Amino acid sequence: MEANEILILAMFGSFIVLLFIGIPVAWVLGGVGVAFAFIGYYSDIYLDTWTGLDFTTLGLVVNRLYKIMDNWILVALPMFIFMGNMLDKSGVADRLMHAMQALFGRVHGGLAITVMAIGIILAASTGIIGASVVLLATMSLPAMMKQGYNLPLALGTVASAGTLGILLPPSIMLVIMADQLGLSVGDLFMGAMFPGLMLGAIYIVYLLIMGVVKSDSLPLPEDVKGVDWSVIKDVAKAIVPTFMLIIVVLGSIFAGIATPTEASGVGAFGAILLAVYYKRFSLAVLKEVLLDSYKTTAYIFAIFIGATCFALVLRELGGDEFIESAFEALPFGPYGIVAFILLVIFLLGFFLDWIEITLIVLPLLAPVVLGLDLSIGDYPGLDNPELVWFVMLVAMALQTSFLTPPVGFALFYLKGVCPPEVKLMDIYKGVVPFIILQLLALVMLVFWPNLILWLPSIAYG
């Protein structure tokens, strides 16, 4: 084994070990990158190897960071984060909960279906996973427990509903993926619409089936009332303002009227207007939203900086070629290799956050997929349809990373707001069926690429 290959494996090993020790991921990425740049440099001097690393490698990091800060696409990140945080403070979810609970009140599992429907709406308007999970849990979990719901099922419903925002546009994950692979944000947003809505629909069908098969686990409330025009009117009042904002933001991107960055600014301003309309806006709220948005943005960009250093050193060592040759040597066909890659990403999701996987692993695996002879159909006008398809498969696989222990962030957001009697094992049991449903949706996307590529392709038709 050559020196470069040894250093590549040692880099990944060091990253995993330091991460498990508990060192913040941004420091681990940047520190390991710098350390191995020095190790490669001095191994060339004293061990007579040739890794190709010298101090100019670290100098290149400065140029890469400048390109990150000069990237207008990434301006959309803090804007969409601000939009989501402001909508959470505007009381939109609270109004939706009261209105839609009356709409589904006569259905076994109606409260759980309400939570899932609100999760879909929040996903298409906020995309902030932590805020969505906490908000849904705070509003619905006490009511479901009081109503006699099966506890693991109730917990799994809240956790899975809150994580839909990572897939449905305007997803900050898709913005980062587009930037890393040089794809159109609009293509990924359009490609994610059907998969995201399909996953939400699969969740709702599952809850409806559970309401029939195990009605005792999803009982009706004692004060259930019928549905009349006043209920429908209340639902419309709660949904229409939020839907208008979603249509303005996503519709302007899909129609080519605005860039994602411009649309994110419109969305942030629209969220402020909704907060004013619902009489929830104040300087204190604005200050809190700005600070929360700043913290989330700083966290993401700190990982960006560390991942840039790590990825640059890895590429200088020949990491791209090493990984590409390793996957091409697998005794599988093209789709077998894609399946193996998705399995690797699914397993990585047990231990890594989606940001690390998106910034480090995805750019290394994309060339492997582009080199495969995949026959997914003809989509004239759509650049790199195979890559768009693959990115959405990865996005669906990363959806599971929020629910899989031991580091599924949605699980810990949920545990933080649960009553003391709720154990972490109850949450683990509750999310298992929803993880299986996510994997089912992933398989459907593999076999039917049209679910991803039809909408972006007709935009050019």
C-alpha positions as CSV (number, residue, x, y, z in Angstrom):
1,M,0.0,0.0,0.0
2,E,1.4,3.4,-1.0
3,A,2.0,6.3,1.5
4,N,-0.9,8.3,0.1
5,E,-3.4,5.5,0.6
6,I,-2.2,5.0,4.2
7,L,-2.7,8.7,4.9
8,I,-6.1,8.7,3.3
9,L,-7.3,5.8,5.5
10,A,-5.6,7.4,8.6
11,M,-7.4,10.7,7.9
12,F,-10.8,9.0,7.9
13,G,-9.9,7.0,11.0
14,S,-8.7,10.0,12.9
15,F,-11.8,11.9,12.0
16,I,-14.1,9.2,13.3
17,V,-12.1,8.6,16.5
18,L,-11.9,12.4,17.4
19,L,-15.6,12.8,16.6
20,F,-16.5,10.0,19.0
21,I,-14.3,11.6,21.7
22,G,-16.6,14.5,21.6
23,I,-14.6,17.2,19.9
24,P,-16.8,19.6,17.9
25,V,-17.0,18.5,14.3
26,A,-15.8,21.8,12.8
27,W,-12.6,21.6,14.8
28,V,-12.1,17.9,14.0
29,L,-12.4,18.6,10.2
30,G,-10.1,21.6,10.2
31,G,-7.6,20.1,12.6
32,V,-7.3,16.8,10.9
33,G,-6.8,18.5,7.5
34,V,-4.0,20.7,8.9
35,A,-2.4,17.9,10.8
36,F,-2.2,15.6,7.8
37,A,-0.9,18.4,5.6
38,F,2.1,18.6,7.9
39,I,2.3,14.8,8.2
40,G,2.5,14.5,4.4
41,Y,5.0,17.3,4.1
42,Y,7.4,15.9,6.7
43,S,7.0,12.3,5.5
44,D,8.2,13.4,2.1
45,I,11.3,15.0,3.8
46,Y,12.3,12.4,6.3
47,L,10.7,9.1,5.0
48,D,11.5,9.7,1.3
49,T,7.8,9.3,0.3
50,W,6.0,11.5,-2.3
51,T,2.6,12.5,-1.0
52,G,2.5,15.7,-3.1
53,L,1.7,17.8,0.0
54,D,3.5,21.0,1.0
55,F,2.7,24.3,2.7
56,T,1.1,25.7,-0.5
57,T,-1.7,23.1,0.2
58,L,-2.7,25.0,3.3
59,G,-2.4,28.3,1.3
60,L,-5.0,27.0,-1.1
61,V,-7.5,26.8,1.7
62,V,-7.6,30.6,1.9
63,N,-8.6,30.8,-1.8
64,R,-11.3,28.1,-1.2
65,L,-12.7,30.0,1.8
66,Y,-12.9,33.2,-0.2
67,K,-14.9,31.4,-2.9
68,I,-17.3,30.2,-0.2
69,M,-17.8,33.7,1.2
70,D,-18.1,35.1,-2.4
71,N,-20.8,32.5,-3.3
72,W,-24.2,34.2,-3.8
73,I,-26.0,30.9,-3.7
74,L,-25.0,30.4,-0.1
75,V,-26.6,33.8,0.9
76,A,-29.9,31.9,0.7
77,L,-28.9,29.8,3.7
78,P,-29.2,32.5,6.4
79,M,-32.3,33.9,4.7
80,F,-34.1,30.6,4.6
81,I,-33.0,29.9,8.2
82,F,-34.4,33.4,9.2
83,M,-37.6,32.7,7.3
84,G,-38.1,29.4,9.2
85,N,-37.4,30.8,12.6
86,M,-39.7,33.8,12.1
87,L,-42.5,31.5,10.9
88,D,-42.1,29.4,14.1
89,K,-42.5,32.6,16.2
90,S,-45.5,33.8,14.1
91,G,-47.9,31.3,15.6
92,V,-48.6,29.6,12.2
93,A,-48.3,26.1,13.6
94,D,-50.5,26.8,16.6
95,R,-53.3,28.0,14.3
96,L,-52.9,25.0,12.0
97,M,-53.0,22.6,15.0
98,H,-56.3,23.9,16.3
99,A,-58.0,24.1,12.9
100,M,-56.9,20.8,11.4
101,Q,-57.5,18.8,14.6
102,A,-61.1,19.6,14.3
103,L,-61.0,18.5,10.6
104,F,-59.6,15.1,11.4
105,G,-61.2,14.6,14.8
106,R,-63.6,11.8,13.8
107,V,-60.8,9.6,12.3
108,H,-58.9,7.2,14.5
109,G,-55.4,8.7,14.7
110,G,-56.8,12.0,13.6
111,L,-54.5,13.9,15.9
112,A,-51.4,12.0,14.6
113,I,-52.5,12.8,11.0
114,T,-52.9,16.4,12.0
115,V,-49.4,16.5,13.3
116,M,-48.1,14.9,10.1
117,A,-50.0,17.3,7.9
118,I,-48.7,20.3,9.8
119,G,-45.2,18.8,9.5
120,I,-45.5,18.8,5.7
121,I,-46.7,22.4,5.7
122,L,-43.9,23.5,8.1
123,A,-41.4,21.6,6.0
124,A,-42.3,23.5,2.9
125,S,-42.2,26.8,4.8
126,T,-39.5,26.5,7.5
127,G,-37.1,23.6,7.0
128,I,-35.6,24.1,10.5
129,I,-35.6,20.5,11.9
130,G,-34.9,21.3,15.6
131,A,-37.6,24.1,15.7
132,S,-40.2,21.9,13.9
133,V,-39.7,18.9,16.2
134,V,-39.8,20.9,19.4
135,L,-42.8,22.9,18.2
136,L,-44.8,19.8,17.1
137,A,-43.9,18.0,20.3
138,T,-44.8,20.9,22.6
139,M,-48.2,21.4,20.8
140,S,-49.3,17.8,20.2
141,L,-47.5,15.3,22.5
142,P,-49.4,16.2,25.8
143,A,-52.7,16.0,23.9
144,M,-51.8,12.6,22.4
145,M,-50.7,11.2,25.7
146,K,-53.9,12.5,27.4
147,Q,-56.0,11.0,24.6
148,G,-54.5,7.6,25.3
149,Y,-52.3,7.2,22.2
150,N,-49.7,4.5,22.1
151,L,-46.6,6.3,23.4
152,P,-43.9,5.1,21.0
153,L,-46.3,5.7,18.0
154,A,-47.0,9.2,19.2
155,L,-43.3,9.9,19.6
156,G,-42.4,8.4,16.2
157,T,-45.1,10.5,14.5
158,V,-43.7,13.8,16.0
159,A,-40.1,13.0,15.2
160,S,-40.7,11.9,11.6
161,A,-43.1,14.8,10.9
162,G,-40.5,17.3,12.2
163,T,-37.8,16.0,9.9
164,L,-39.6,16.4,6.6
165,G,-38.1,19.9,6.3
166,I,-34.7,18.5,5.4
167,L,-36.1,17.1,2.1
168,L,-39.0,19.3,1.1
169,P,-37.9,22.7,-0.5
170,P,-36.8,25.2,0.5
171,S,-34.4,22.8,2.2
172,I,-31.0,24.2,3.3
173,M,-29.5,20.7,2.7
174,L,-30.5,20.9,-1.0
175,V,-28.9,24.4,-1.3
176,I,-25.6,23.0,0.1
177,M,-25.8,20.0,-2.2
178,A,-26.3,22.1,-5.2
179,D,-23.4,24.3,-4.3
180,Q,-21.0,21.4,-3.7
181,L,-21.8,19.6,-6.9
182,G,-22.4,22.6,-9.2
183,L,-26.1,21.8,-9.8
184,S,-29.0,24.1,-10.1
185,V,-30.8,24.8,-6.8
186,G,-34.1,25.0,-8.8
187,D,-33.5,21.6,-10.3
188,L,-33.0,20.0,-6.9
189,F,-36.0,21.9,-5.4
190,M,-38.2,20.7,-8.2
191,G,-36.8,17.2,-8.0
192,A,-37.5,17.1,-4.2
193,M,-41.2,18.0,-4.5
194,F,-42.7,14.7,-5.4
195,P,-40.3,12.6,-3.1
196,G,-41.0,14.8,-0.2
197,L,-44.8,14.9,-0.6
198,M,-44.8,11.1,-1.4
199,L,-43.0,10.4,1.9
200,G,-45.5,12.5,3.8
201,A,-48.3,10.7,2.1
202,I,-46.8,7.3,3.0
203,Y,-46.6,8.4,6.6
204,I,-50.3,9.4,6.6
205,V,-51.4,6.2,4.9
206,Y,-49.5,4.3,7.6
207,L,-51.3,6.2,10.3
208,L,-54.6,5.6,8.7
209,I,-53.9,1.8,8.5
210,M,-52.8,1.8,12.1
211,G,-56.0,3.6,13.0
212,V,-58.0,0.7,11.5
213,V,-55.8,-2.2,12.6
214,K,-54.9,-1.0,16.0
215,S,-57.6,1.5,16.8
216,D,-57.0,1.2,20.6
217,S,-53.5,2.7,20.0
218,L,-55.0,5.7,18.2
219,P,-58.3,6.4,20.1
220,L,-60.8,9.1,19.3
221,P,-61.1,12.1,21.6
222,E,-64.1,12.0,24.0
223,D,-65.4,15.4,22.8
224,V,-65.2,14.7,19.1
225,K,-67.4,16.9,17.0
226,G,-68.6,16.7,13.4
227,V,-67.1,18.7,10.5
228,D,-69.1,21.7,9.3
229,W,-68.4,24.7,7.1
230,S,-67.1,26.7,10.1
231,V,-64.3,24.1,10.6
232,I,-63.4,24.1,6.9
233,K,-63.4,28.0,7.0
234,D,-61.0,27.9,10.0
235,V,-58.7,25.5,8.2
236,A,-58.6,27.7,5.1
237,K,-57.8,30.8,7.2
238,A,-55.0,28.9,8.9
239,I,-53.5,27.4,5.7
240,V,-54.0,30.1,3.0
241,P,-51.5,32.7,4.3
242,T,-48.7,30.1,4.7
243,F,-49.5,28.5,1.4
244,M,-49.3,31.9,-0.3
245,L,-45.8,32.4,1.1
246,I,-44.7,29.0,-0.1
247,I,-46.1,29.6,-3.6
248,V,-44.4,33.0,-3.8
249,V,-41.0,31.6,-2.7
250,L,-41.0,28.3,-4.6
251,G,-43.1,29.5,-7.5
252,S,-40.7,32.4,-8.3
253,I,-37.8,29.9,-8.3
254,F,-39.6,27.3,-10.5
255,A,-40.9,29.9,-12.9
256,G,-37.4,31.4,-13.3
257,I,-38.6,34.8,-12.0
258,A,-36.2,34.9,-9.1
259,T,-33.0,33.2,-8.1
260,P,-33.0,31.1,-4.9
261,T,-31.1,33.9,-3.2
262,E,-33.6,36.5,-4.2
263,A,-36.5,34.2,-3.3
264,S,-35.0,33.6,0.1
265,G,-35.0,37.3,0.7
266,V,-38.7,37.5,-0.3
267,G,-39.4,34.6,2.0
268,A,-37.7,36.2,5.0
269,F,-39.7,39.4,4.4
270,G,-42.9,37.5,3.9
271,A,-42.3,35.7,7.2
272,I,-42.0,39.0,9.0
273,L,-45.3,40.2,7.4
274,L,-47.1,37.0,8.6
275,A,-45.8,37.6,12.1
276,V,-47.1,41.2,12.0
277,Y,-50.4,39.9,10.5
278,Y,-50.8,37.4,13.4
279,K,-49.8,40.1,15.9
280,R,-46.7,38.1,17.1
281,F,-44.0,40.5,15.8
282,S,-42.0,42.7,18.3
283,L,-38.4,43.8,18.6
284,A,-37.8,41.1,21.2
285,V,-39.0,38.5,18.8
286,L,-36.9,39.9,16.0
287,K,-33.9,39.9,18.2
288,E,-34.5,36.3,19.2
289,V,-35.0,35.2,15.6
290,L,-31.8,37.0,14.5
291,L,-29.7,35.4,17.2
292,D,-31.1,31.9,16.5
293,S,-30.5,32.4,12.8
294,Y,-27.0,33.6,13.5
295,K,-26.2,30.6,15.7
296,T,-27.4,28.1,13.1
297,T,-25.7,29.9,10.2
298,A,-22.4,30.1,12.2
299,Y,-22.6,26.4,13.0
300,I,-23.0,25.5,9.3
301,F,-20.3,27.8,8.0
302,A,-17.9,26.6,10.7
303,I,-18.3,23.1,9.4
304,F,-17.9,24.5,5.8
305,I,-14.5,25.9,6.7
306,G,-13.3,22.7,8.4
307,A,-14.7,20.5,5.6
308,T,-13.0,22.7,3.0
309,C,-9.6,22.2,4.6
310,F,-10.2,18.4,5.1
311,A,-11.5,17.9,1.6
312,L,-8.6,19.8,0.0
313,V,-5.9,17.8,1.8
314,L,-7.8,14.6,1.0
315,R,-7.9,15.5,-2.7
316,E,-4.3,16.4,-2.7
317,L,-3.5,13.0,-1.4
318,G,-5.5,11.4,-4.2
319,G,-8.6,10.6,-2.2
320,D,-10.9,11.0,-5.2
321,E,-9.1,8.5,-7.3
322,F,-8.7,6.1,-4.3
323,I,-12.4,6.1,-3.5
324,E,-13.4,5.9,-7.2
325,S,-11.2,3.0,-7.9
326,A,-12.4,1.2,-4.7
327,F,-16.0,1.4,-5.8
328,E,-15.4,0.6,-9.4
329,A,-13.6,-2.6,-8.2
330,L,-16.8,-3.9,-6.6
331,P,-18.3,-7.0,-8.2
332,F,-21.7,-5.3,-8.8
333,G,-23.4,-3.7,-11.8
334,P,-24.0,0.0,-12.0
335,Y,-27.2,-0.2,-9.9
336,G,-25.5,-2.5,-7.5
337,I,-22.9,0.1,-6.9
338,V,-25.5,2.8,-6.4
339,A,-27.3,0.5,-3.9
340,F,-24.0,-0.1,-2.0
341,I,-23.3,3.6,-1.9
342,L,-26.7,4.3,-0.5
343,L,-26.2,1.6,2.1
344,V,-22.9,3.2,3.1
345,I,-24.6,6.6,3.5
346,F,-27.4,5.1,5.5
347,L,-24.9,3.5,7.9
348,L,-22.9,6.7,8.1
349,G,-26.1,8.4,9.1
350,F,-26.0,6.5,12.4
351,F,-22.8,8.3,13.4
352,L,-22.5,11.5,11.3
353,D,-24.7,14.5,10.8
354,W,-26.0,15.3,7.3
355,I,-23.7,18.3,7.0
356,E,-20.5,16.2,7.3
357,I,-21.8,13.6,4.8
358,T,-22.9,16.3,2.4
359,L,-19.7,18.3,2.5
360,I,-17.2,15.4,2.6
361,V,-18.7,12.2,1.4
362,L,-21.1,13.4,-1.4
363,P,-18.4,15.2,-3.5
364,L,-16.2,12.1,-3.3
365,L,-19.0,9.8,-4.5
366,A,-20.6,11.9,-7.2
367,P,-17.7,11.2,-9.7
368,V,-18.2,7.5,-9.1
369,V,-21.9,7.7,-10.1
370,L,-21.1,9.9,-13.2
371,G,-18.7,7.2,-14.3
372,L,-21.4,4.4,-14.2
373,D,-23.4,3.4,-17.2
374,L,-26.9,4.2,-15.8
375,S,-29.9,4.0,-18.0
376,I,-32.5,6.2,-16.3
377,G,-34.2,7.6,-19.4
378,D,-33.9,10.6,-21.6
379,Y,-34.6,14.1,-20.1
380,P,-33.8,16.7,-22.7
381,G,-32.7,20.1,-21.4
382,L,-31.9,18.8,-17.9
383,D,-28.2,19.0,-17.1
384,N,-26.8,15.9,-15.4
385,P,-30.1,14.0,-14.8
386,E,-28.1,11.0,-13.4
387,L,-26.5,13.3,-10.8
388,V,-29.8,15.0,-9.9
389,W,-31.4,11.6,-9.4
390,F,-28.5,10.4,-7.3
391,V,-28.4,13.5,-5.1
392,M,-32.1,13.0,-4.3
393,L,-31.5,9.4,-3.4
394,V,-28.8,10.6,-1.0
395,A,-31.1,13.2,0.4
396,M,-33.7,10.6,1.1
397,A,-31.1,8.3,2.7
398,L,-29.9,11.3,4.8
399,Q,-33.5,11.8,5.9
400,T,-33.0,8.7,8.1
401,S,-29.9,10.2,9.8
402,F,-32.2,12.4,11.9
403,L,-34.0,9.4,13.3
404,T,-31.3,6.7,13.6
405,P,-29.6,6.3,16.9
406,P,-27.1,7.0,18.5
407,V,-26.8,10.6,17.0
408,G,-30.2,11.1,15.4
409,F,-30.7,14.8,16.3
410,A,-34.5,14.7,16.1
411,L,-34.5,12.1,18.8
412,F,-32.6,14.4,21.2
413,Y,-34.6,17.4,20.3
414,L,-37.7,15.4,21.1
415,K,-36.3,14.0,24.3
416,G,-35.5,17.5,25.5
417,V,-39.1,18.6,25.5
418,C,-40.8,15.3,26.6
419,P,-42.2,14.7,30.1
420,P,-39.7,13.0,32.5
421,E,-41.5,9.6,32.3
422,V,-40.7,9.3,28.5
423,K,-37.6,7.2,28.1
424,L,-35.2,7.4,25.2
425,M,-36.0,3.8,24.4
426,D,-39.6,4.7,23.8
427,I,-38.5,7.2,21.2
428,Y,-36.2,4.6,19.6
429,K,-39.1,2.1,19.3
430,G,-41.4,4.8,17.9
431,V,-39.1,5.8,15.0
432,V,-38.4,2.3,13.7
433,P,-41.5,2.0,11.6
434,F,-40.9,5.4,10.1
435,I,-37.3,4.6,9.2
436,I,-38.6,1.5,7.4
437,L,-41.1,3.7,5.5
438,Q,-38.3,6.1,4.5
439,L,-36.3,3.1,3.2
440,L,-39.4,2.0,1.3
441,A,-39.6,5.5,-0.3
442,L,-35.9,5.3,-1.2
443,V,-36.4,2.0,-3.0
444,M,-39.3,3.6,-4.9
445,L,-37.1,6.4,-6.1
446,V,-34.5,4.0,-7.2
447,F,-36.9,2.0,-9.4
448,W,-38.9,5.1,-10.6
449,P,-36.5,8.0,-11.4
450,N,-39.5,9.8,-13.0
451,L,-40.7,10.7,-9.4
452,I,-37.6,12.9,-9.2
453,L,-36.8,14.0,-12.7
454,W,-40.3,14.5,-14.3
455,L,-40.9,17.9,-12.7
456,P,-37.5,19.5,-13.4
457,S,-37.5,18.1,-16.9
458,I,-40.9,19.5,-17.9
459,A,-39.7,22.9,-16.8
460,Y,-37.4,22.9,-19.8
461,G,-39.9,21.2,-22.1
